[in-house]
Amino acid sequence: MARRHSYRAHAASVAGATLVDGVMTASMDDTTSVTASPTPTLRVETVESNTLSGPITVPVRTTLGGTDLAAHPLALGGSTFGWTLGPDDAFAVLDRFAGTGGDLLDTADSYAAGRSESIIGSWMRSRHTRDRMRVMTKVGRHPDHEGLAPVDIRAAVDDSLLRLGTDRIDVLFFHGDDPRVPLEESLGAVDALIGQGKVLAIGASDFSPERLIEARVLAANGLPRFELLTTRYNLMERRPFEGATELVAHAQGVAVLPYFALANGFLGGQVRRRSEVRRDARGERLARHLGRRGHRVLAALDEIAFAHGVQPATIALAWLLAKPTVAAPVASATRPDQVDALIAAASVELHRSDLVELDRASA
């Protein structure tokens, strides 16, 4: 018990942040900084970063499914850009992400009505980082191009390319299924975009196992195949993924990118009592994890994080990275220093006993 208390004191001194919706947000104490220094356990390589940081040493990349794309195994979510973060603050987060080896960006044409894409595009132009970044975006939920009809996919992609200021999208996701449109038609539209060089690879967001199987049958007949899958998955929300979806993803060799990887911020460990919960929609989503199981998971995270000298959020992401189907969790930050805890997950090698304890606590 003393060890847990020691970790909480340590976390309070190094974090200075609360995690909400998988996003780190500033706490009352903005003067603190991350002091935990995990020892890298992965192989590293030197790459060119942006103009602000120069060459840096980073963990070796992960391959995104069956594509030729390699990236750092942590995707920076862009859902806050243009919504809670303006361009200047978003640029600061992106600079830190690129400066610490990050190169996988996740956004959507519906995030802040396209402003997220515009901010990322402006940043890449100003920093000359487009060739080093792997850009993933989603179509299907923008009010101007809703759904997955071929005409909407084509128009949505053209608009995304314009906002991103690029000639190609590395991975295009279908942002949810559209049962009104035959999947063959949607994939056919993407096939043409791939032929034009506008899209390099495609992925699915929250598709059912049945639809993934249908898509693979269509791919066997010449249409593009889903190489990646984004789905909600974390220590507190395991059952929807760990079953048929995981089996299908594994069998098809589809790379999984879990979003809400920190369970609406609960797994950051900063909120442990209902009195600490913010009185808004985000706080309500976090509060539903405040129970016996949630506290059991946080206790396990405390112990393991203390042993590795990192934050609970880092361990929660490292647990995901230990899963054979997971290529890169998706997480967001609202301050540059908060990026460090996210990036650190790729450099933490959990012991088998750590994984057993986390699996047991979250069962």
C-alpha positions as CSV (number, residue, x, y, z in Angstrom):
1,M,0.0,0.0,0.0
2,A,2.8,2.4,0.8
3,R,4.2,1.8,-2.7
4,R,0.9,3.0,-4.3
5,H,0.8,6.1,-2.1
6,S,4.4,6.8,-3.1
7,Y,3.5,6.5,-6.8
8,R,0.6,8.9,-6.5
9,A,2.8,11.5,-4.9
10,H,5.3,10.9,-7.7
11,A,2.7,11.2,-10.4
12,A,1.3,14.4,-8.9
13,S,4.7,15.9,-9.1
14,V,5.6,14.9,-12.6
15,A,2.3,15.0,-14.5
16,G,0.7,18.4,-14.0
17,A,-2.1,17.0,-16.2
18,T,-5.4,15.3,-16.2
19,L,-6.4,12.9,-19.0
20,V,-9.9,13.3,-20.4
21,D,-11.4,11.5,-23.4
22,G,-7.9,10.0,-24.0
23,V,-6.6,13.6,-24.1
24,M,-4.2,15.2,-21.6
25,T,-5.5,18.5,-20.3
26,A,-3.8,20.9,-18.0
27,S,-4.3,20.6,-14.2
28,M,-4.2,23.4,-11.7
29,D,-0.4,23.2,-11.5
30,D,1.1,24.3,-14.8
31,T,4.6,24.7,-13.5
32,T,5.3,21.0,-13.1
33,S,7.0,18.9,-15.8
34,V,7.6,15.3,-16.6
35,T,10.6,14.0,-14.8
36,A,10.2,10.3,-15.2
37,S,12.9,8.9,-17.5
38,P,12.0,5.4,-18.7
39,T,15.0,3.4,-20.0
40,P,14.3,2.6,-23.7
41,T,14.1,-1.2,-24.3
42,L,13.4,-1.1,-28.0
43,R,16.0,-0.8,-30.8
44,V,16.5,2.8,-31.9
45,E,17.5,4.6,-35.1
46,T,18.3,8.2,-36.0
47,V,15.9,10.0,-38.3
48,E,15.5,13.6,-39.5
49,S,12.9,15.5,-37.4
50,N,11.5,18.9,-38.2
51,T,13.6,22.0,-38.6
52,L,13.3,22.9,-34.9
53,S,14.9,19.7,-33.6
54,G,17.1,18.3,-36.3
55,P,18.2,14.6,-36.2
56,I,16.8,12.6,-33.3
57,T,17.0,9.1,-31.9
58,V,13.7,7.2,-31.9
59,P,12.3,3.7,-31.5
60,V,12.3,1.6,-34.6
61,R,9.0,1.9,-36.5
62,T,6.1,-0.4,-36.8
63,T,4.7,-1.4,-40.1
64,L,1.0,-0.5,-40.7
65,G,-0.7,-3.7,-41.6
66,G,0.2,-5.0,-45.1
67,T,1.2,-1.6,-46.3
68,D,4.7,-0.3,-47.1
69,L,4.2,2.4,-44.5
70,A,6.3,2.4,-41.3
71,A,5.7,4.7,-38.4
72,H,6.3,5.3,-34.7
73,P,3.9,3.1,-32.8
74,L,1.9,6.0,-31.3
75,A,-0.5,8.0,-33.3
76,L,-1.2,11.6,-32.3
77,G,-4.9,12.2,-32.4
78,G,-6.0,15.5,-34.0
79,S,-9.5,15.7,-32.6
80,T,-8.6,18.6,-30.3
81,F,-7.1,20.7,-33.1
82,G,-9.5,23.5,-34.1
83,W,-11.8,22.6,-31.2
84,T,-10.1,23.0,-27.8
85,L,-6.7,24.0,-29.4
86,G,-6.1,26.9,-31.7
87,P,-3.4,26.8,-34.4
88,D,-0.6,28.1,-32.1
89,D,-1.2,25.6,-29.3
90,A,-1.7,22.8,-31.9
91,F,1.6,23.7,-33.6
92,A,3.4,23.5,-30.2
93,V,2.0,20.0,-29.6
94,L,2.9,18.9,-33.1
95,D,6.4,20.3,-32.8
96,R,7.0,18.3,-29.6
97,F,5.5,15.2,-31.2
98,A,7.8,15.4,-34.3
99,G,10.7,16.4,-32.1
100,T,10.4,13.2,-30.0
101,G,10.2,10.9,-33.0
102,G,6.4,10.9,-33.6
103,D,5.3,10.7,-37.3
104,L,1.8,9.2,-37.3
105,L,-1.0,11.7,-37.4
106,D,-4.7,10.8,-37.0
107,T,-7.5,13.1,-38.0
108,A,-10.8,13.2,-39.8
109,D,-12.7,15.6,-42.1
110,S,-15.4,15.9,-39.5
111,Y,-13.0,16.9,-36.6
112,A,-13.9,20.6,-36.0
113,A,-15.6,20.6,-39.4
114,G,-12.3,20.2,-41.1
115,R,-10.3,22.7,-39.1
116,S,-8.2,19.8,-37.7
117,E,-7.0,18.9,-41.2
118,S,-6.3,22.5,-42.0
119,I,-4.2,23.0,-38.9
120,I,-2.2,19.9,-39.6
121,G,-1.7,20.9,-43.2
122,S,-0.5,24.4,-42.2
123,W,1.9,22.9,-39.7
124,M,3.4,20.4,-42.3
125,R,3.9,23.2,-44.8
126,S,5.5,25.6,-42.3
127,R,7.8,22.8,-40.9
128,H,8.5,21.0,-44.2
129,T,7.5,17.7,-42.6
130,R,5.1,16.2,-45.0
131,D,7.5,13.6,-46.4
132,R,8.3,12.4,-42.9
133,M,4.7,12.3,-41.6
134,R,2.2,9.5,-42.1
135,V,-1.2,11.2,-42.4
136,M,-4.4,9.3,-41.7
137,T,-7.8,10.9,-42.1
138,K,-11.4,9.7,-42.3
139,V,-14.4,10.4,-44.5
140,G,-18.0,9.7,-44.1
141,R,-19.2,12.0,-41.4
142,H,-18.6,15.5,-42.7
143,P,-22.0,17.2,-43.1
144,D,-21.1,18.2,-46.7
145,H,-20.2,14.7,-47.7
146,E,-22.0,12.4,-45.4
147,G,-21.9,8.6,-46.0
148,L,-19.8,6.4,-48.3
149,A,-21.5,6.9,-51.6
150,P,-18.8,7.1,-54.3
151,V,-19.6,10.7,-55.1
152,D,-19.3,11.7,-51.5
153,I,-16.0,9.8,-51.0
154,R,-14.4,11.5,-54.1
155,A,-15.5,14.9,-53.0
156,A,-14.5,14.4,-49.4
157,V,-11.0,13.2,-50.4
158,D,-10.5,16.2,-52.6
159,D,-11.5,18.5,-49.8
160,S,-9.3,16.8,-47.3
161,L,-6.3,17.0,-49.7
162,L,-6.9,20.7,-50.1
163,R,-7.1,21.3,-46.3
164,L,-4.1,19.1,-45.7
165,G,-2.1,20.8,-48.4
166,T,-0.9,17.6,-49.8
167,D,-1.3,15.4,-52.9
168,R,-1.8,12.2,-51.1
169,I,-3.4,10.6,-48.0
170,D,-1.4,7.8,-46.5
171,V,-4.3,6.0,-45.0
172,L,-7.9,6.8,-45.7
173,F,-10.5,5.4,-43.2
174,F,-14.2,4.8,-43.8
175,H,-15.5,6.7,-40.7
176,G,-18.0,4.1,-39.7
177,D,-20.1,1.8,-41.9
178,D,-22.8,3.0,-44.3
179,P,-25.3,0.2,-44.8
180,R,-27.2,2.3,-47.4
181,V,-24.3,1.9,-49.9
182,P,-23.0,-1.5,-51.2
183,L,-19.5,-1.9,-49.9
184,E,-18.4,-2.9,-53.4
185,E,-19.3,0.6,-54.6
186,S,-17.4,2.4,-51.8
187,L,-14.3,0.3,-52.3
188,G,-14.6,0.8,-56.1
189,A,-14.5,4.6,-55.5
190,V,-11.3,4.2,-53.4
191,D,-9.8,1.9,-56.0
192,A,-9.9,4.8,-58.5
193,L,-8.4,7.2,-55.9
194,I,-5.6,4.8,-55.3
195,G,-5.0,4.6,-59.0
196,Q,-4.8,8.3,-59.2
197,G,-2.2,8.4,-56.3
198,K,-4.5,10.4,-54.0
199,V,-4.8,7.5,-51.5
200,L,-2.1,5.0,-50.6
201,A,-4.0,2.6,-48.3
202,I,-7.4,2.2,-46.7
203,G,-8.8,1.3,-43.3
204,A,-12.1,0.8,-41.5
205,S,-13.4,2.6,-38.4
206,D,-15.8,0.6,-36.2
207,F,-16.7,-2.0,-38.8
208,S,-18.3,-5.2,-37.6
209,P,-16.5,-8.6,-38.1
210,E,-19.1,-9.5,-40.7
211,R,-18.4,-6.4,-42.8
212,L,-14.7,-7.0,-42.5
213,I,-15.1,-10.5,-43.8
214,E,-17.3,-9.2,-46.7
215,A,-14.6,-6.6,-47.5
216,R,-12.0,-9.3,-47.6
217,V,-14.1,-11.3,-50.0
218,L,-14.4,-8.3,-52.3
219,A,-10.6,-7.7,-52.0
220,A,-10.0,-11.2,-53.2
221,N,-11.9,-10.2,-56.3
222,G,-9.6,-7.2,-57.0
223,L,-10.9,-4.4,-54.9
224,P,-8.7,-2.6,-52.3
225,R,-8.4,-4.4,-48.9
226,F,-8.7,-2.8,-45.5
227,E,-5.2,-2.7,-44.0
228,L,-6.0,-1.0,-40.7
229,L,-8.9,-0.9,-38.3
230,T,-9.7,1.8,-35.7
231,T,-11.9,0.7,-32.8
232,R,-12.5,1.6,-29.2
233,Y,-10.3,-0.5,-27.0
234,N,-8.6,0.0,-23.7
235,L,-8.1,-1.7,-20.3
236,M,-11.6,-0.7,-19.2
237,E,-13.3,-1.5,-22.4
238,R,-12.1,-4.9,-23.6
239,R,-15.1,-7.1,-24.4
240,P,-16.4,-5.4,-27.6
241,F,-13.0,-5.9,-29.3
242,E,-11.7,-9.1,-27.7
243,G,-13.8,-11.6,-29.5
244,A,-14.9,-11.9,-33.1
245,T,-13.4,-8.5,-34.1
246,E,-10.0,-9.4,-32.7
247,L,-10.1,-12.8,-34.3
248,V,-11.0,-11.5,-37.7
249,A,-8.4,-8.7,-37.5
250,H,-5.7,-11.2,-36.6
251,A,-6.7,-13.7,-39.3
252,Q,-6.7,-10.9,-41.9
253,G,-3.5,-9.3,-40.8
254,V,-5.3,-6.0,-40.2
255,A,-3.4,-3.6,-38.0
256,V,-5.5,-2.3,-35.1
257,L,-5.3,1.3,-33.9
258,P,-7.3,1.7,-30.7
259,Y,-8.9,5.0,-30.0
260,F,-10.0,6.2,-26.6
261,A,-6.9,4.2,-25.6
262,L,-7.0,5.8,-22.1
263,A,-10.7,5.3,-21.5
264,N,-11.8,8.9,-21.6
265,G,-8.7,9.8,-19.5
266,F,-9.6,7.5,-16.6
267,L,-6.4,5.4,-17.1
268,G,-4.3,8.5,-16.6
269,G,-5.0,8.0,-12.9
270,Q,-5.5,11.6,-12.0
271,V,-9.2,11.3,-11.1
272,R,-10.1,8.7,-8.5
273,R,-13.1,10.1,-6.7
274,R,-16.4,11.4,-8.0
275,S,-15.7,14.7,-6.3
276,E,-12.8,15.1,-8.7
277,V,-14.9,14.6,-11.8
278,R,-15.5,17.6,-14.1
279,R,-19.2,18.5,-14.4
280,D,-19.5,18.0,-18.2
281,A,-20.1,15.3,-20.8
282,R,-16.4,14.2,-20.7
283,G,-16.5,14.0,-16.9
284,E,-19.6,11.8,-17.0
285,R,-18.0,9.4,-19.4
286,L,-14.9,9.2,-17.2
287,A,-17.1,8.8,-14.0
288,R,-18.7,5.6,-15.2
289,H,-15.3,3.8,-14.7
290,L,-15.2,4.8,-11.0
291,G,-16.1,1.6,-9.4
292,R,-14.5,-1.5,-7.9
293,R,-13.1,-2.7,-11.2
294,G,-11.8,0.7,-12.1
295,H,-9.9,1.1,-8.8
296,R,-8.5,-2.3,-9.2
297,V,-7.1,-1.4,-12.6
298,L,-5.7,1.9,-11.4
299,A,-3.9,0.1,-8.5
300,A,-2.3,-2.3,-11.0
301,L,-1.2,0.6,-13.1
302,D,0.2,2.4,-10.1
303,E,2.4,-0.6,-9.1
304,I,3.7,-1.2,-12.6
305,A,4.2,2.5,-13.5
306,F,6.2,3.0,-10.3
307,A,8.4,0.0,-11.1
308,H,9.1,1.4,-14.6
309,G,9.4,5.0,-13.5
310,V,6.7,6.3,-15.8
311,Q,3.1,7.5,-15.6
312,P,0.1,5.2,-15.5
313,A,-1.0,6.5,-19.0
314,T,2.3,5.2,-20.4
315,I,1.6,1.7,-19.0
316,A,-1.9,1.7,-20.3
317,L,-0.7,2.4,-23.8
318,A,2.2,-0.1,-23.4
319,W,-0.4,-2.8,-22.5
320,L,-2.1,-2.1,-25.8
321,L,1.1,-2.2,-27.7
322,A,1.8,-5.7,-26.3
323,K,-1.3,-7.0,-28.0
324,P,-0.4,-8.9,-31.3
325,T,-3.0,-7.1,-33.4
326,V,-2.2,-3.5,-32.2
327,A,0.1,-1.4,-34.3
328,A,-0.4,2.0,-32.6
329,P,-2.8,3.4,-30.0
330,V,-4.3,6.8,-30.8
331,A,-4.0,9.5,-28.1
332,S,-4.1,13.3,-28.0
333,A,-2.5,16.0,-26.0
334,T,-3.2,19.7,-25.3
335,R,0.3,20.7,-24.1
336,P,3.7,19.9,-25.6
337,D,5.1,18.4,-22.3
338,Q,2.2,15.9,-22.2
339,V,3.3,14.3,-25.4
340,D,6.3,12.7,-23.6
341,A,4.1,10.2,-21.6
342,L,2.4,9.1,-24.8
343,I,5.6,8.6,-26.8
344,A,7.2,6.8,-23.8
345,A,4.8,3.9,-24.2
346,A,6.8,2.6,-27.2
347,S,10.0,2.4,-25.1
348,V,8.5,0.5,-22.2
349,E,8.8,-3.3,-22.5
350,L,6.3,-4.8,-20.0
351,H,7.2,-8.0,-18.2
352,R,5.0,-11.0,-18.6
353,S,4.0,-10.6,-14.9
354,D,3.0,-7.0,-15.7
355,L,0.7,-8.2,-18.5
356,V,-0.8,-10.9,-16.4
357,E,-1.5,-8.5,-13.6
358,L,-3.2,-5.9,-15.9
359,D,-5.2,-8.6,-17.6
360,R,-6.3,-9.9,-14.3
361,A,-7.2,-6.5,-12.9
362,S,-9.2,-5.5,-16.0
363,A,-11.0,-8.8,-16.5
